[in-house]
Amino acid sequence: MKDFDWFSWALLTAVVWGVVPIFEKMGLVKAQPYAGVVLRCAGIVIGVIFMIALRPSCLTEIKGLSWTTITFLLLAGILGSVVGQITNFSAMKLGEVSRVTPVTGSWPMVAFIIGLVFFSEAITLYKIIAAVFILAGIVLLRL
């Protein structure tokens, strides 16, 4: 797997993240969003324990990080794994997985805009076309 390039990893991520909403929707049939988030976060804790068991050096790597880096990653965890999941589960509980997931999955558009505004990333024709397609998908799913 070390021979994977960024695109291969991204595709693998898409497959994994494509399966996750199915489990979430099935789990939310009899659970409320907040209970679902607690259980999902418990799954994250179990996963972290397995990860540390398989690669204990990750704890040593953390010791070498700056407080700024640690703070940003902790904030990302809180926003992504707690706040984002509460809003996602609330949408998933009320809507169809085939409509909710593509809309919640349009987060690259938000990241694209933030990248342009805060990181002065280059605007290219391909990025603009991709952004238009994302917006068109959101509009079509809203209908």
C-alpha positions in Angstrom: 0.0 0.0 0.0 3.0 2.3 0.2 2.9 2.4 -3.6 -0.5 4.2 -3.5 -0.5 7.7 -4.8 -2.7 10.5 -3.6 -5.5 9.6 -6.1 -5.6 5.9 -5.0 -5.8 6.9 -1.4 -8.6 9.4 -2.3 -10.6 6.7 -4.2 -10.2 4.3 -1.2 -11.4 7.1 1.1 -14.4 7.7 -1.2 -15.3 3.9 -1.0 -15.0 3.8 2.8 -16.9 7.1 3.3 -19.5 5.9 0.7 -20.3 2.9 2.9 -20.4 4.7 6.2 -23.7 6.6 5.5 -25.4 3.3 4.9 -24.5 2.1 8.4 -25.4 5.5 9.8 -28.8 5.5 8.2 -29.5 1.9 9.4 -28.4 2.8 12.9 -30.5 6.0 13.0 -33.7 4.1 12.3 -34.3 3.6 16.1 -31.8 6.1 17.5 -31.9 9.9 17.8 -29.0 11.9 16.3 -27.3 12.7 19.6 -27.3 9.1 20.7 -25.9 8.2 17.3 -23.1 10.7 17.6 -22.1 9.3 21.0 -22.0 5.8 19.6 -20.1 6.8 16.5 -17.5 8.6 18.7 -17.2 5.5 20.8 -16.4 3.7 17.6 -13.7 6.3 16.9 -12.2 5.7 20.4 -12.1 1.9 19.7 -10.5 2.6 16.3 -7.9 4.8 18.0 -7.1 2.1 20.5 -6.5 -0.4 17.7 -4.4 2.1 15.8 -2.2 2.7 18.8 -1.9 -1.0 19.3 -0.9 -1.5 15.7 1.4 1.6 15.5 2.5 2.7 18.9 5.0 5.1 17.4 2.1 7.5 16.6 2.1 8.5 20.3 5.8 9.4 20.1 5.1 11.4 17.0 2.4 13.4 18.9 5.0 14.4 21.5 7.0 16.2 18.9 4.1 18.4 17.6 3.6 22.0 18.5 0.7 23.2 20.6 -0.6 25.1 17.6 -0.7 21.9 15.5 -2.3 19.9 18.3 -4.9 22.6 18.8 -5.9 22.7 15.1 -6.2 18.9 14.9 -8.2 18.8 18.1 -10.6 21.5 16.8 -10.9 19.6 13.5 -11.8 16.5 15.5 -14.4 18.4 17.6 -16.0 20.0 14.5 -15.7 17.0 12.2 -16.5 14.2 14.6 -19.0 15.8 16.9 -20.6 19.0 15.5 -20.5 17.8 11.9 -22.0 14.5 12.9 -24.8 16.0 14.9 -25.8 18.1 11.9 -25.3 15.1 9.5 -27.2 12.7 11.7 -30.1 15.2 12.1 -30.3 15.5 8.3 -29.9 11.7 7.8 -32.7 11.0 10.3 -35.1 13.2 8.3 -34.0 12.7 4.7 -33.1 10.0 2.2 -29.5 8.8 2.4 -29.3 9.1 -1.4 -30.1 12.9 -1.2 -28.5 13.8 2.2 -25.1 12.3 1.5 -24.3 14.1 -1.7 -25.3 17.4 -0.2 -23.3 16.9 3.0 -20.5 15.5 0.7 -20.3 18.9 -1.0 -17.9 20.1 1.7 -15.1 20.3 -0.9 -16.9 23.4 -2.2 -16.6 25.0 1.2 -12.9 23.9 1.4 -12.4 25.3 -2.1 -13.7 28.7 -1.2 -11.7 28.8 2.1 -8.6 27.8 0.2 -9.1 30.6 -2.3 -9.9 33.2 0.4 -7.5 32.3 3.2 -4.7 30.4 1.5 -4.6 32.3 -1.8 -4.8 29.1 -3.8 -4.8 29.3 -7.6 -8.2 29.6 -9.4 -8.1 27.3 -12.5 -10.7 26.6 -15.1 -11.0 23.0 -13.9 -11.6 24.1 -10.3 -14.3 26.5 -11.5 -16.0 23.8 -13.6 -15.9 21.4 -10.7 -17.4 24.0 -8.4 -20.2 24.6 -10.9 -20.9 20.9 -11.0 -21.1 20.6 -7.2 -23.5 23.5 -7.1 -25.6 22.0 -9.8 -25.7 18.7 -8.0 -26.9 20.4 -4.8 -29.6 22.3 -6.7 -30.8 19.1 -8.4 -31.0 17.2 -5.2 -33.0 19.9 -3.6 -35.7 19.6 -6.2 
